[in-house]
């Protein structure tokens, strides 16, 4: 296990050292470059793994030998600003995103948060060909909340047929059961918090909060009749006729509180 951890740390240490060299350059200074001929690099892009430009700041970092690493930033479309390299020198190059606003992952350094793509080891002349660098956008879990509307308190967790939980399924292509089922029912804890595992960031989901068999409540929105004893369900107030659920992407729903009341 120790060996595995060390292998995982090596690229992070290398990247951190490179960023440190970038940060140590005085403002306006031009770092040393490998001697010899120079070619202009103008066909590079950096995008996320969905093919989209990276929000915030992005670009590539390129290093050669003991020379200080340099960076070239991308425009709003992910096209890297042109720069010059020695065609006969080997470079280590990788894409980066900085202060992207992505909800998880990243590496904090020099008052910024960085995300990095995999490294490529190439001769300078190979960079003259159109090349795309990718920084994977992390798929982050989100947290939702379910509370009683009458007192803003969580429902007593019970699991099974009691307590509160969510039903979450893609709006398009929801599969309720059987092979390929993609509906999930995460439970609310004692604080009313629902930890939702990572969902596809670009997919619209239906989020339905529910409370089951609440002691003392008398006006369920739905009752199952195919089990004994029946299960009573309460949902948040309808947002449209016959619709208690909310539609949106995970990021749009993150940190949402759903309030459920009796006879709502």
MOCORMO-V476405 format. One record per pair of residues at least 12 apart in sequence whose ideal C-beta (glycine too) atoms are under 10 Angstrom apart, sorted by sequence separation. I is the first residue (numbers start at 0). GAP is how many residues later the second one is. D is the distance in Angstrom with one decimal. If there is no record, write none. Layout:
BEGIN
i=[I,I]
gap=[GAP,GAP]
d=[D,D]
END
This chain:
BEGIN
i=[45,58,59,70,71,97,98,100,168,169,183,209,211,219,220,221,245,44,45,58,59,69,98,99,101,119,168,169,183,193,218,219,220,221,244,45,56,58,59,69,97,98,99,118,167,168,217,219,220,243,43,44,57,58,69,79,97,98,99,116,117,167,168,183,193,216,218,219,220,43,56,57,58,96,97,98,116,117,147,166,167,168,212,220,243,56,57,77,96,97,115,116,117,145,146,166,167,181,212,216,220,43,57,61,95,96,97,116,117,145,165,166,167,181,212,213,40,58,66,95,96,115,116,144,145,164,165,166,211,212,213,53,57,59,94,95,96,114,115,145,164,165,211,212,213,243,40,52,54,58,59,61,63,69,71,73,94,95,113,114,164,165,181,183,187,210,211,212,235,236,52,53,57,58,63,66,68,73,93,94,114,143,164,165,182,187,210,211,221,235,236,52,59,61,68,72,73,93,94,114,163,164,181,182,184,187,209,210,220,234,235,236,52,53,58,64,66,68,92,93,94,143,162,163,209,210,235,236,52,63,64,70,72,93,94,162,163,184,207,208,209,210,234,235,45,51,52,63,64,92,93,141,162,167,208,209,233,234,237,45,46,50,62,63,64,70,91,92,93,159,162,207,208,232,233,236,43,45,62,63,91,92,158,163,165,167,207,233,235,44,61,62,63,90,91,92,157,162,164,167,169,206,233,234,33,43,44,46,47,60,61,62,90,91,156,163,165,169,172,233,32,33,40,46,59,60,61,62,89,90,92,104,156,167,171,173,31,33,44,45,46,60,61,89,90,104,105,155,156,170,171,173,31,33,44,45,59,60,89,90,92,101,103,104,154,156,169,170,171,31,32,43,44,45,59,60,88,89,92,102,103,104,153,155,156,169,170,209,31,32,43,44,59,60,87,88,90,99,101,102,103,104,153,154,156,169,170,207,208,209,30,31,42,43,58,59,86,87,88,89,90,101,102,103,153,168,169,207,208,30,32,41,42,43,57,58,84,85,86,87,94,95,97,99,101,102,103,153,154,167,168,205,207,208,29,30,31,41,43,57,58,84,85,86,92,94,96,99,101,102,103,152,153,166,167,168,205,206,207,21,28,30,40,41,42,43,56,57,58,84,85,86,93,94,95,96,102,152,153,165,166,167,168,205,206,220,20,29,40,41,56,57,83,84,86,92,93,94,96,151,166,167,204,205,206,21,40,41,53,55,56,57,84,86,93,94,145,146,165,166,167,204,205,206,220,18,20,39,40,41,53,54,55,56,57,84,143,145,165,166,204,205,218,219,220,17,24,39,40,53,55,56,84,142,144,145,164,165,166,203,204,206,216,218,219,220,17,23,24,39,40,52,53,54,55,82,143,146,147,164,165,203,204,216,217,218,17,20,24,37,38,39,54,55,140,146,163,164,202,203,204,206,216,217,218,14,16,20,21,22,24,37,38,40,53,54,55,144,145,146,163,164,202,203,206,213,215,216,20,21,36,37,38,47,53,54,79,144,145,162,163,164,201,202,204,208,210,213,14,19,20,21,36,37,38,45,46,53,143,144,145,162,163,200,201,203,204,208,209,213,13,19,20,21,36,37,38,43,45,47,143,144,161,162,199,200,201,206,208,210,17,18,32,35,36,40,44,45,46,142,143,161,162,163,198,199,200,207,208,209,210,17,32,33,34,35,36,43,45,79,142,143,160,161,162,198,206,208,210,16,17,18,32,33,35,36,40,47,79,141,142,143,159,160,161,197,198,17,32,33,35,60,79,141,142,158,159,161,196,14,33,34,47,77,140,141,157,195,198,33,56,60,77,140,141,154,155,157,32,33,55,60,62,139,140,141,154,157,33,55,56,57,59,77,139,140,141,154,157,195,55,60,61,138,139,140,155,195,55,57,73,138,139,154,155,59,61,63,137,138,154,53,138,139,61,138,146,193,53,137,143,145,147,160,136,144,145,146,192,193,61,136,141,143,145,191,147,160,166,191,47,59,149,48,160,166,47,147,160,161,46,160,163,187,45,59,159,160,60,160,59,17,21,58,170,57,59,17,58,168,170,14,18,57,167,170,13,17,166,14,18,154,165,13,53,14,50,53,54,167,10,40,43,50,53,40,42,43,49,38,40,41,42,43,44,45,46,48,51,148,167,22,23,37,38,40,41,42,43,44,45,46,47,48,49,147,21,22,36,39,40,42,43,44,45,46,47,48,49,148,165,18,21,22,35,36,38,39,40,41,42,43,44,45,46,47,48,148,19,22,38,42,43,44,45,47,48,18,19,33,40,46,47,48,145,15,18,14,165,15,18,14,103,163,11,18,163,18,15,17,102,14,101,15,14,17,143,11,14,10,13,151,154,143,10,141,151,10,141,140,141,143,148,149,139,141,142,143,144,145,146,148,149,150,138,139,141,142,143,144,145,146,147,148,149,141,142,143,144,145,146,147,148,149,140,141,142,143,144,145,146,147,148,139,141,143,144,145,146,147,149,148,102,102,101,49,51,100,49,102,49,47]
gap=[12,12,12,12,12,12,12,12,12,12,12,12,12,12,12,12,12,13,13,13,13,13,13,13,13,13,13,13,13,13,13,13,13,13,13,14,14,14,14,14,14,14,14,14,14,14,14,14,14,14,15,15,15,15,15,15,15,15,15,15,15,15,15,15,15,15,15,15,15,16,16,16,16,16,16,16,16,16,16,16,16,16,16,16,16,17,17,17,17,17,17,17,17,17,17,17,17,17,17,17,17,18,18,18,18,18,18,18,18,18,18,18,18,18,18,18,19,19,19,19,19,19,19,19,19,19,19,19,19,19,19,20,20,20,20,20,20,20,20,20,20,20,20,20,20,20,21,21,21,21,21,21,21,21,21,21,21,21,21,21,21,21,21,21,21,21,21,21,21,21,22,22,22,22,22,22,22,22,22,22,22,22,22,22,22,22,22,22,22,22,22,23,23,23,23,23,23,23,23,23,23,23,23,23,23,23,23,23,23,23,23,23,24,24,24,24,24,24,24,24,24,24,24,24,24,24,24,24,25,25,25,25,25,25,25,25,25,25,25,25,25,25,25,25,26,26,26,26,26,26,26,26,26,26,26,26,26,26,26,27,27,27,27,27,27,27,27,27,27,27,27,27,27,27,27,27,28,28,28,28,28,28,28,28,28,28,28,28,28,29,29,29,29,29,29,29,29,29,29,29,29,29,29,29,30,30,30,30,30,30,30,30,30,30,30,30,30,30,30,30,31,31,31,31,31,31,31,31,31,31,31,31,31,31,31,31,32,32,32,32,32,32,32,32,32,32,32,32,32,32,32,32,33,33,33,33,33,33,33,33,33,33,33,33,33,33,33,33,33,34,34,34,34,34,34,34,34,34,34,34,34,34,34,34,34,34,34,34,35,35,35,35,35,35,35,35,35,35,35,35,35,35,35,35,35,35,35,35,35,35,36,36,36,36,36,36,36,36,36,36,36,36,36,36,36,36,36,36,36,37,37,37,37,37,37,37,37,37,37,37,37,37,37,37,37,37,37,37,37,37,37,37,37,37,38,38,38,38,38,38,38,38,38,38,38,38,38,38,38,38,38,38,38,38,38,38,38,38,38,39,39,39,39,39,39,39,39,39,39,39,39,39,39,39,39,39,39,39,39,39,39,39,39,39,39,39,40,40,40,40,40,40,40,40,40,40,40,40,40,40,40,40,40,40,40,41,41,41,41,41,41,41,41,41,41,41,41,41,41,41,41,41,41,41,41,42,42,42,42,42,42,42,42,42,42,42,42,42,42,42,42,42,42,42,42,43,43,43,43,43,43,43,43,43,43,43,43,43,43,43,43,43,43,43,43,43,44,44,44,44,44,44,44,44,44,44,44,44,44,44,44,44,44,44,44,44,45,45,45,45,45,45,45,45,45,45,45,45,45,45,45,45,45,45,45,46,46,46,46,46,46,46,46,46,46,46,46,46,46,46,46,46,46,46,46,46,46,46,47,47,47,47,47,47,47,47,47,47,47,47,47,47,47,47,47,47,47,47,48,48,48,48,48,48,48,48,48,48,48,48,48,48,48,48,48,48,48,48,48,48,49,49,49,49,49,49,49,49,49,49,49,49,49,49,49,49,49,49,49,49,50,50,50,50,50,50,50,50,50,50,50,50,50,50,50,50,50,50,50,50,50,51,51,51,51,51,51,51,51,51,51,51,51,51,51,51,51,51,51,52,52,52,52,52,52,52,52,52,52,52,52,52,52,52,52,52,52,53,53,53,53,53,53,53,53,53,53,53,53,54,54,54,54,54,54,54,54,54,54,55,55,55,55,55,55,55,55,55,56,56,56,56,56,56,56,56,56,56,57,57,57,57,57,57,57,57,57,57,57,57,58,58,58,58,58,58,58,58,59,59,59,59,59,59,59,60,60,60,60,60,60,61,61,61,62,62,62,62,63,63,63,63,63,63,64,64,64,64,64,64,65,65,65,65,65,65,66,66,66,66,67,67,67,68,68,68,69,69,69,69,70,70,70,70,71,71,71,71,72,72,73,74,74,74,74,75,75,76,76,76,76,77,77,77,77,77,78,78,78,79,79,79,79,80,80,81,81,81,82,82,83,83,83,83,83,84,84,84,84,85,85,85,85,85,85,85,85,85,85,85,85,86,86,86,86,86,86,86,86,86,86,86,86,86,86,86,87,87,87,87,87,87,87,87,87,87,87,87,87,87,87,88,88,88,88,88,88,88,88,88,88,88,88,88,88,88,88,88,89,89,89,89,89,89,89,89,89,90,90,90,90,90,90,90,90,91,91,92,92,93,93,94,94,94,95,95,96,97,98,98,98,99,99,100,101,101,102,104,104,105,105,105,105,106,107,107,107,108,108,109,109,109,109,109,110,110,110,110,110,110,110,110,110,110,111,111,111,111,111,111,111,111,111,111,111,112,112,112,112,112,112,112,112,112,113,113,113,113,113,113,113,113,113,114,114,114,114,114,114,114,114,115,147,148,149,150,150,150,151,151,152,153]
d=[5.2,5.5,5.8,8.9,9.9,9.7,9.5,9.2,9.0,6.1,7.7,8.5,9.8,3.7,5.9,8.3,7.9,9.8,6.2,5.4,8.5,7.2,5.5,7.5,6.7,7.5,6.3,8.6,7.3,9.6,9.2,5.7,5.5,7.4,9.9,5.9,9.8,3.8,7.9,9.9,5.2,5.9,8.9,9.8,9.2,4.0,9.1,5.7,4.8,9.4,9.1,9.3,6.9,4.9,9.2,8.8,7.0,8.4,6.2,9.9,8.5,7.0,7.4,8.6,8.1,7.5,7.8,9.1,9.4,6.2,6.3,4.7,9.6,8.9,5.3,9.7,5.4,7.6,8.9,6.6,5.1,9.6,8.7,9.7,9.3,8.1,9.4,9.3,7.1,7.7,10.0,5.2,9.2,9.1,8.5,7.8,7.7,9.7,9.1,6.5,8.9,9.6,9.7,10.0,5.8,4.3,9.9,4.3,8.8,4.2,7.8,5.7,7.2,9.9,6.2,7.5,9.2,9.5,9.9,6.7,8.0,6.6,7.0,9.6,7.7,9.6,6.7,9.2,5.9,5.5,9.4,7.4,6.9,5.7,8.9,5.4,8.5,5.3,9.3,7.3,5.3,5.4,6.8,8.5,6.3,9.4,8.6,7.3,9.5,6.1,9.6,7.7,7.5,9.7,9.9,8.5,7.2,7.2,9.5,7.8,6.3,8.2,9.8,9.5,8.4,8.9,5.8,9.4,9.8,9.8,8.4,9.9,8.9,7.6,7.2,9.1,9.6,9.5,5.8,3.9,7.9,6.1,4.6,7.7,9.8,9.7,7.2,7.9,9.1,5.0,8.0,6.1,8.7,6.9,8.4,9.3,9.4,5.2,8.4,7.6,7.5,6.0,9.7,9.1,9.7,8.7,5.2,4.6,6.9,8.8,6.2,8.6,5.7,6.8,9.8,7.3,9.8,9.8,9.5,6.4,9.6,8.9,6.5,4.1,6.7,8.1,5.5,7.7,4.2,5.0,8.3,7.5,9.0,4.5,9.3,6.4,9.5,9.0,9.7,9.3,5.6,9.6,6.6,8.5,9.5,7.9,9.0,6.9,9.1,7.1,6.7,9.9,9.2,9.2,6.8,8.6,5.1,9.9,8.5,9.1,8.7,8.9,9.9,4.9,9.7,9.6,5.4,5.0,10.0,9.6,9.4,6.7,5.5,9.7,7.5,4.9,7.9,5.2,6.5,7.7,7.3,8.0,6.2,7.0,5.3,6.6,8.3,6.6,7.5,7.2,4.9,4.8,9.6,8.3,5.5,6.4,9.1,9.9,7.1,9.5,8.7,9.9,9.0,8.0,5.2,8.5,9.8,9.0,8.7,9.9,7.1,7.8,7.5,8.4,6.8,7.9,7.1,7.9,9.0,7.4,7.8,6.7,8.0,4.6,9.9,8.4,4.5,9.2,6.2,6.0,9.7,8.6,6.5,7.3,8.0,8.8,9.7,10.0,8.0,5.5,9.8,7.1,8.3,7.0,7.5,8.6,7.8,10.0,6.0,7.8,7.4,7.1,9.7,6.3,4.8,8.6,5.7,6.0,5.6,5.9,9.6,9.6,10.0,3.7,6.6,5.3,5.4,4.6,9.9,8.8,6.4,9.4,5.6,6.3,6.7,8.0,7.0,7.8,7.1,9.9,5.0,9.3,6.5,7.8,9.2,7.2,6.4,8.2,5.0,9.3,7.7,6.4,5.4,5.9,6.8,5.3,8.8,8.5,6.0,7.6,8.4,7.4,7.8,9.3,8.9,5.7,5.5,9.3,8.0,9.7,6.5,6.7,8.9,4.0,7.3,7.1,6.8,6.7,9.3,9.3,7.1,5.9,9.7,3.8,6.4,6.5,7.7,6.1,8.3,4.0,8.0,8.7,8.5,9.2,6.9,6.2,9.6,8.9,4.5,7.2,8.7,8.8,10.0,8.0,9.9,4.2,7.6,5.7,6.9,5.4,5.6,9.2,4.0,8.4,9.9,8.0,9.9,8.0,8.8,6.4,8.7,8.9,5.0,3.7,8.5,3.4,4.8,9.7,7.2,8.8,9.7,9.8,3.1,10.0,7.1,9.0,10.0,6.0,7.8,6.9,9.0,5.8,7.6,8.6,9.0,8.8,8.4,4.7,8.2,3.7,8.8,8.6,6.6,6.4,6.5,9.6,7.7,7.7,8.1,10.0,7.6,5.6,8.6,4.7,4.8,9.1,9.4,9.2,9.6,4.1,7.3,6.9,8.8,8.3,8.6,7.2,9.7,4.8,8.3,9.2,7.8,7.6,9.2,7.5,7.6,9.4,6.2,8.4,8.1,6.2,4.3,9.8,9.7,7.5,8.5,9.8,9.6,8.9,6.2,4.3,9.9,9.0,5.8,7.1,9.8,7.4,7.8,5.6,5.5,9.9,8.6,7.7,5.7,6.1,7.7,6.1,8.2,4.7,6.6,8.2,7.3,9.0,9.1,8.4,9.5,5.7,6.2,7.6,6.9,4.2,4.2,8.0,8.8,10.0,7.7,9.9,9.5,5.7,6.6,5.7,7.0,9.1,9.5,5.3,9.3,7.8,9.2,7.6,9.2,5.6,5.8,9.8,8.7,8.5,4.2,9.2,8.3,9.4,8.5,7.9,7.4,6.3,7.2,8.7,6.5,3.7,5.6,9.9,8.5,9.6,6.7,8.6,5.0,6.1,9.6,5.0,6.9,6.3,10.0,6.0,6.9,9.6,4.0,7.3,7.9,7.9,9.2,8.9,7.3,10.0,9.9,4.3,6.3,9.8,5.9,5.5,8.5,8.1,5.2,10.0,6.7,8.3,6.7,9.6,5.5,8.4,8.0,8.0,4.6,5.5,9.7,6.8,7.7,9.4,9.9,7.8,9.8,5.1,8.4,9.7,4.6,7.6,6.9,8.0,9.5,9.0,9.6,9.9,10.0,9.9,4.8,7.2,9.8,6.1,4.7,9.2,8.2,8.9,9.1,5.7,6.3,7.3,7.4,6.4,9.5,8.7,7.6,9.2,9.0,7.1,8.9,8.9,8.9,5.7,6.5,7.8,9.6,8.4,4.0,7.6,7.5,6.8,8.8,6.5,8.5,6.2,9.8,7.6,3.6,5.0,8.9,7.7,9.9,5.0,6.1,9.8,8.8,7.6,9.9,5.8,4.3,5.7,8.5,8.7,8.2,7.8,6.4,8.8,8.5,7.4,9.4,4.2,7.5,7.9,7.5,8.2,7.3,8.9,7.9,9.2,6.7,8.5,5.4,5.1,8.9,4.5,8.0,6.3,9.2,8.4,9.5,8.8,7.9,4.2,6.2,9.9,9.6,8.7,9.9,8.9,6.0,6.1,8.4,5.4,8.1,8.0,9.6,9.0,7.0,10.0,7.3,9.7,8.1,8.4,6.9,9.8,9.1,8.6,9.9,9.6,8.3,9.0,9.0,8.5,6.4,4.9,8.0,7.2,9.5,4.4,8.3,8.2,9.1,5.7,8.9,9.9,9.9,8.0,9.0,9.6,9.1,9.8,9.3,9.8,5.2,8.5,5.2,9.9,8.9,8.8,9.6,8.8,8.7,10.0,9.8,5.0,7.5,8.7,9.9,8.6,10.0,9.3,9.5,9.1,6.1,7.9,8.7,8.5,9.3,9.8,9.3,4.0,8.9,6.7,8.2,9.4,9.4,7.9,8.1,7.2,9.9,7.9,7.0,7.8,8.9,6.2,9.4,9.8,9.8,8.9,7.1,4.9,7.9,9.3,6.7,8.9,8.1,9.8,9.8,8.8,8.0,9.6,9.8,7.4,7.1,8.0,8.3,8.5,10.0,9.1,9.0,9.3,9.8,9.0,8.5,9.7,9.3,9.6,9.6,9.3,9.6,5.1,9.0,9.4,7.4,9.3,9.5,9.0,9.8,9.8,5.7,8.1,9.9,9.0,9.4,9.2,9.9,8.6,10.0,9.4,5.9,9.8,8.3,6.9,9.3,9.3,8.0,9.7,7.8,7.4,9.6,9.4,9.7,9.6,9.7,8.5,9.0,5.9,9.4,9.0,9.1,7.8,6.8,8.9,7.8,9.7,8.0,9.6,9.7,6.3,9.9,9.6,6.8,9.4,7.9,9.8,6.5,5.5,8.0,9.7,9.1,7.8,9.8,8.4,6.4,4.7,8.3,6.5,7.7,7.6,7.5,7.8,7.0,7.6,9.4,9.6,10.0,4.9,9.1,9.9,6.3,4.2,5.3,4.8,4.5,6.3,5.9,4.5,6.6,8.2,9.9,8.4,8.7,9.7,9.4,9.7,8.1,7.9,9.7,9.5,6.7,7.5,7.0,7.5,7.7,6.9,6.0,8.3,7.8,9.4,5.8,9.6,6.7,9.3,6.5,4.3,9.8,5.5,8.0,8.1,8.9,9.7,9.9,9.7,8.7,7.4,7.0,7.4,8.1,6.5,9.1,9.1,8.7,8.6,7.0,6.8,7.2,9.0,9.2,9.5,9.2,8.0,9.1,9.8,5.4,9.6,9.8,8.4,8.1,8.2,7.7,9.0,7.8,9.8,8.4,9.7,7.8,6.8,5.0,8.2,7.5,6.7,9.4,9.0,7.5,9.6,9.9,7.7,7.6,9.8,6.1,3.9,9.4,9.8,8.5,8.2,6.6,6.8,7.5,7.1,7.6,7.4,7.3,6.1,5.7,4.0,6.2,5.6,4.2,5.0,5.6,6.5,3.6,7.5,9.1,7.4,9.1,7.6,6.9,8.1,7.6,6.9,8.6,8.3,8.7,6.9,9.2,6.6,9.9,8.9,9.8,6.9,8.8,6.9,9.4,9.6,8.9,9.5,7.8,7.0,6.4,9.6]
END
